[in-house]
Amino acid sequence: MSNDPSVPPTSPDSEWKISTRAVSHGRPAPDPGAPVNESITLSSTFHAGGPLDYGRVGTPTWTALESTLADLESTQSALCFPSGVAAISAVLDLVPVGGVVVAPAHPYSGTRGLLNERQSAGRFTVREYQPSPTADISAELQGADLLWIETPSNPLLEISDIAGLSQQAHAAGALVAIDATFITPYIAQPINFGVDLVVHSVTKFLAGHSDVIMGSVATNSDELATRLHTIRTLGGAIVGPFEAFLALRGIRTLGVRMDRSIANAQTIAERLLTLPVVEKVRYPGLSSHPGHDLAMATTGAGAVVCFEVHSADQAEAIAESTRLWTHATSLGGVESLIERRARWPFEHPDVPSNLIRLSVGIEDVDDLWNDLYQAISAHS
Ligand SMILES: *Cc1c(COP(=O)(O)O)cnc(C)c1O
């Protein structure tokens, strides 16, 4: 194929970049007079004899979203779930009774909650590993059924080697699932690093506007896709058509939002480094971050920045003193959010009490910096 950008490739669809596919996929056929967007289908049942039968099993608004998610992740299929944790829960349902799950020591707090809850119920055993760019977890993986990866991790922003860990897991006969919420398919497709199941909190960067709660699982395995579909259909926790519409609408702008948020995050992280009151900045885009090289070569740095000040009280006061940054939990929306993570009693004790997590949005970066700077200065 020609490298000259003025010479179009012969089969345009497969050559399109992710930001283009996010815009173009999951639309109705271009028949004259047809709508350009998939409609919100409000019907619990469908006329007999066709491809659709009952709304808990499938509905056209999901199909548009799921085919787009699968396309963006370069997988054969993707399924939407009513939240990120519902997607995680469905993946954990794939583990046989009495099986072994190998999971990072500090995953997203909801993931840790689910793992602990199921372990104490006797459903499976959890073995923890310490994530690092060079982690060798072959000992933990002996006899394991599922490896869980989260990179960059929430909120400590630890970086794992997706390809290396996947290889170790497959050598031990374990499936590999990744929580790719912080990465998004615009930056990288974990399936290409060898994972079996790609999980998202669609709530965050994919939907991108803090107006919908949703999760997804993407996979190249027909067998796993069928099992997950059965788990969803029988478990009965499904996505409403309106939420599916909102998520797909959000995905249309994934590329421009990620470009802007990540660029803003890099600038904010670099400026935070210059403030004496800031004891530590955690951001994979900084060369001081232990996972910097690996992150830049694989998942990118993301749009979440954490920093530590002298005390928990100071951190709390800063989070209360911003005007533009919204003091709220969550991340991945167009609007920037700030919170002290350890305000939550369920957060891992390894998360420092003075750590502030920023979800950097798409506002003007100087407006963001000026507001953060005044809040920090007011409490220095
Ligand atoms: C928010 C989050 C989840 C959970 O998603 P919900 O949509 O809130 O259920 C899972 N993983 C990560 C990394 C998250 O940030």
PDBQT file of the ligand as one rigid body, heavy atoms in Angstrom, charges set to zero:
ROOT
HETATM    1  C1  LIG A 401     -15.519   3.768  37.550  1.00  0.00    +0.000 C 
HETATM    2  C2  LIG A 401     -14.681   2.575  37.276  1.00  0.00    +0.000 A 
HETATM    3  C3  LIG A 401     -15.242   1.292  37.245  1.00  0.00    +0.000 A 
HETATM    4  C4  LIG A 401     -16.694   1.042  37.597  1.00  0.00    +0.000 C 
HETATM    5  O1  LIG A 401     -17.551   1.542  36.640  1.00  0.00    +0.000 OA
HETATM    6  P1  LIG A 401     -19.094   1.940  36.952  1.00  0.00    +0.000 P 
HETATM    7  O2  LIG A 401     -19.578   2.323  35.602  1.00  0.00    +0.000 OA
HETATM    8  O3  LIG A 401     -19.067   3.045  37.948  1.00  0.00    +0.000 OA
HETATM    9  O4  LIG A 401     -19.760   0.724  37.504  1.00  0.00    +0.000 OA
HETATM   10  C5  LIG A 401     -14.423   0.234  36.929  1.00  0.00    +0.000 A 
HETATM   11  N1  LIG A 401     -13.108   0.424  36.663  1.00  0.00    +0.000 NA
HETATM   12  C6  LIG A 401     -12.519   1.630  36.684  1.00  0.00    +0.000 A 
HETATM   13  C7  LIG A 401     -11.083   1.764  36.387  1.00  0.00    +0.000 C 
HETATM   14  C8  LIG A 401     -13.291   2.756  36.990  1.00  0.00    +0.000 A 
HETATM   15  O5  LIG A 401     -12.697   3.962  37.033  1.00  0.00    +0.000 OA
ENDROOT
TORSDOF 0
